[in-house]
Amino acid sequence: MKFLSLFSALLLVLAVVSAETDYHRPRPPYQCGPLACENGQVCKIVNGQCQCIPSQQLVQDVTLTQKVIGTWTVGSTHYTQYDVVIQNNMNRNIKNIIIDTDSTFKLRQPASANLWNMVMLANGDLVLPSYQPSINAHASYTFGYILVGTPATPANLAIKAIIYE
């Protein structure tokens, strides 16, 4: 019985240490990741070099613009379709962009059919799909989604990280 108690305690300690280690480990696809930059900062990676820049500074590099395409109601449920334009203002191609979502990003179900031209990761972040390997310098890229809820209330989207070629 003593052995079983000791063994259980050891497993518990290992689980806590493992969880703590995973929490502090940078997670792909970010090299500097969300733990490296403070709130109000964005992870910017150029030539493999990571830096945290103030979010306000990022508008010189890239902008996100949301536009209502249409709204409709089925029964008592409201739906709104949005287009989002990612505008690259830099002289470099964007290799990938990681866009943070929150609880306002309530996609109509099934979610996979109501988000296009972006891929949603398990943690809710949005990234470029494999068929769109980059956004060229001074070019734009459009993706869309359909939300459930109050008409014409866009989701809170924020750039978390941006990776340039």
C-alpha positions in Angstrom: 0.0 0.0 0.0 2.9 2.4 0.9 4.4 1.6 -2.5 1.2 2.4 -4.3 0.9 5.8 -2.5 4.5 6.6 -3.3 4.1 5.6 -6.9 0.9 7.7 -7.2 2.6 10.8 -5.7 5.5 10.4 -8.1 3.2 10.2 -11.1 1.4 13.4 -9.9 4.7 15.2 -9.6 5.7 14.1 -13.1 2.4 15.3 -14.5 2.7 18.7 -12.9 6.4 19.1 -14.1 5.5 18.0 -17.6 2.5 20.4 -17.8 4.7 23.2 -16.6 7.4 22.4 -19.1 4.9 22.2 -22.0 3.4 25.6 -20.9 6.8 27.3 -21.2 7.9 25.6 -24.4 7.5 27.7 -27.6 4.7 26.2 -29.7 4.8 25.9 -33.4 4.2 27.7 -35.8 5.6 30.6 -33.8 9.4 31.0 -33.2 9.0 33.7 -30.6 5.5 32.6 -29.7 2.9 34.2 -27.5 5.0 33.8 -24.3 7.9 35.8 -25.7 5.8 38.9 -26.5 3.8 40.8 -23.9 0.1 41.9 -24.3 0.0 44.7 -26.9 2.9 43.3 -28.8 3.2 41.1 -32.0 5.8 38.6 -32.8 7.5 39.7 -36.0 9.9 37.3 -37.7 12.2 38.6 -40.5 15.0 36.4 -41.9 14.5 34.0 -38.9 15.1 36.8 -36.4 12.3 37.3 -33.9 11.3 40.6 -32.3 8.3 41.8 -30.3 6.9 45.1 -31.7 4.0 47.2 -30.4 0.7 46.3 -32.1 0.2 49.9 -33.1 3.5 49.8 -35.1 2.3 46.8 -37.1 -0.3 48.9 -39.0 2.6 50.2 -41.0 3.4 46.6 -42.0 0.1 44.9 -42.4 -3.6 45.7 -41.8 -6.7 43.6 -41.3 -10.0 45.1 -42.6 -13.3 43.4 -42.0 -16.4 44.1 -44.2 -20.0 42.8 -43.9 -21.0 40.9 -47.1 -24.5 40.0 -45.9 -26.8 39.2 -43.0 -29.8 36.9 -42.7 -32.0 35.2 -40.2 -33.2 31.7 -40.1 -35.9 31.3 -37.4 -34.5 33.3 -34.5 -30.9 32.7 -35.4 -28.9 35.6 -37.0 -26.0 35.0 -39.4 -23.5 37.5 -40.8 -21.0 36.9 -43.6 -17.7 38.8 -43.5 -14.7 39.2 -45.8 -11.4 40.1 -44.2 -8.6 41.7 -46.3 -5.0 41.2 -45.1 -3.0 44.0 -46.7 0.7 43.6 -46.9 2.3 47.0 -46.9 5.9 45.8 -46.7 8.6 45.3 -49.4 8.7 41.6 -48.3 6.4 38.7 -48.8 4.5 37.4 -45.8 5.4 33.7 -45.4 2.7 33.2 -42.7 0.5 35.2 -40.5 -1.1 34.0 -37.2 -4.4 35.7 -36.3 -5.8 35.4 -32.8 -9.5 34.9 -32.3 -11.6 35.0 -29.1 -15.1 34.1 -28.0 -16.6 36.5 -30.5 -15.5 34.2 -33.3 -18.6 32.0 -33.2 -18.6 30.3 -36.6 -21.8 28.8 -38.1 -21.6 25.0 -37.9 -20.0 23.1 -39.4 -17.1 25.4 -38.8 -15.0 24.0 -41.7 -17.7 25.1 -44.2 -18.0 28.6 -42.8 -14.4 29.7 -42.9 -12.6 29.9 -46.2 -9.1 30.8 -47.4 -7.7 30.3 -43.9 -7.1 27.3 -41.6 -8.2 27.3 -38.0 -5.8 25.6 -35.6 -7.0 23.6 -32.6 -6.3 26.6 -30.3 -8.5 28.9 -32.5 -5.7 30.7 -34.3 -6.0 31.3 -38.0 -3.1 30.7 -40.5 -2.7 30.7 -44.2 -3.8 27.5 -46.0 -1.2 25.3 -47.8 -2.5 26.4 -51.2 -1.5 30.1 -50.3 2.2 29.9 -49.4 2.6 33.6 -49.1 1.2 37.1 -49.5 3.3 39.1 -51.9 4.8 42.5 -51.0 2.3 45.3 -51.4 -0.5 42.7 -52.2 -3.6 41.7 -50.3 -5.3 38.4 -49.5 -9.0 37.9 -48.6 -10.6 35.3 -46.4 -14.1 35.0 -45.2 -16.3 33.6 -42.5 -19.9 33.3 -41.3 -20.8 34.1 -37.7 -23.8 33.2 -35.6 -25.2 35.9 -33.5 -26.0 39.6 -33.4 -26.1 41.0 -36.9 -23.1 43.1 -38.1 -20.9 42.5 -35.0 -17.5 41.4 -36.4 -15.3 39.0 -34.5 -12.3 40.4 -32.6 -9.3 39.4 -34.7 -5.8 40.4 -33.9 -2.4 39.6 -35.5 -0.5 37.4 -33.0 2.6 36.8 -35.2 3.8 37.5 -38.7 6.6 35.8 -40.5 8.3 37.4 -43.5 10.3 35.6 -46.2 
